[in-house]
Amino acid sequence: MQKLEVLGPNKLRGIIDVSGSKNASLPILAATLLSNKKVYLKNLPKVKDIETMINLLKSLGSKIQINKKKFIINNYYQNKKFASYNLVKTMRAGILVLGPLLAKFGIAKVSLPGGCAIGSRPVDIHLEALSKLGVKYEIKQGYVHAYAPRGLIGCKIKFSKISVGATENLIIASTFAKGTTILSNCAIEPEIEDLVNFLIKMGCNLSWIAKRKIKIIGVNQTRETNYSVMFDRIEAGTYLVAAATTEGKLKIRNVIPKVIKTEIDVLKKIGAQIKTKKNEINIIGKKNIKNINLKTSPYPGFPTDLQAQIMVLLCKANKKSIIKEDIFENRFMHVAELNRMGAKISIDGNKAIIEGNTKFAAAELMATDLRASVSLVLAALSTKGKSIINRIYHLDRGYENLEKKLKKVGAKIKRLN
Ligand code: UD1
């Protein structure tokens, strides 16, 4: 099993180009199933989850070619309605093919998903909402068997809880439903905005009518589409925290700073010096880090996907900080590993109490989920000595060329086989 070796401390200096967004690419790839015209996609990140989604689409009959950096997706002959456990087990976003398959064929069998070990992560909100569109379903042997006897029929749906995946699945399904669908209490993450923009470009009829409310008028065909996926805001945030933790100086390019205003404001409060331009962010990490209390919440709140990374930085703050995790119930798997490096973090329900003034010590560590893994890399980068991070396949699910990008800005990091 591959490991990462980090020889710290490293002060990161230089330029990092942010890749395309994994979490925007996944629903957009699923949505291509709706189309029988060619779709050309640019800026998909080279990460394992995208490879898994491409394999899932291929297993459903999609023809996919890569020409230079463009993905050409042809679903003209796509006719399979079965998404197997083998492909969905490692990636929760596999459930996103359910909406488009039902929209297109009125029937689908999709494995219940796997994904990160950060909570039970059910799909009840997806299924409850799909049933309002006319879908009947049964769960048998780990699979959702779903069919829409009269096709999907537009209606008003209010999500019982804000869910990124359920909003995406329902937006995609509703684009082909008969009549008008109004979805309210939607997630409004930038990746959802990107999906909506993609669908509009493909000829679908969607418009936001209030902050968390979208109106979708069903269409029955799409057109050939060229689309470039948005930047990865979590990757951008991770490198901003990397600069702040290592007292580094980084220029982060290929971003839209206003999309991550919340994260930038938090980092400024903690003491980082940040200047933004149209498509870049310049950050200088300071020695004195101020404590802060924060909670994760749906966009535009602070993202749960950056909670582990910011915790590393807060370990070095002058005083105690508290992070409240309001999205996932079990997303503190990194805490035990950070404590092994010398942090003093205690957990009280969904709160992490971080004592601050930590001088990390190098250690051998175990990665547990995608964002927890990268938080260990960040801690190791700023720590004197050799740290080893095991089980890094989690990192490969979501970070394109992590070691290469970090090496370019001065990190002493290498992959061991
Ligand atoms: C997406 C992101 C993930 C991010 C999360 C929250 C992708 C591929 N993944 O995950 O990186 O951390 O949003 O921003 O985009 N829930 C239910 N029932 C459901 C669906 C969700 O109870 O049917 C709960 C979840 O367990 C969780 C909360 O709702 O506690 C939010 O989950 P959701 O927004 O759906 O996250 P994902 O779409 O899985």
Residues whose N, C-alpha, C, O or C-beta is under 5 A from the ligand:
A	BS01	UD1	N23 L26 A93 R121 P122 V123 D124 I125 H126 I162 S163 V164 G165 A166 T304 D305 I327 F328
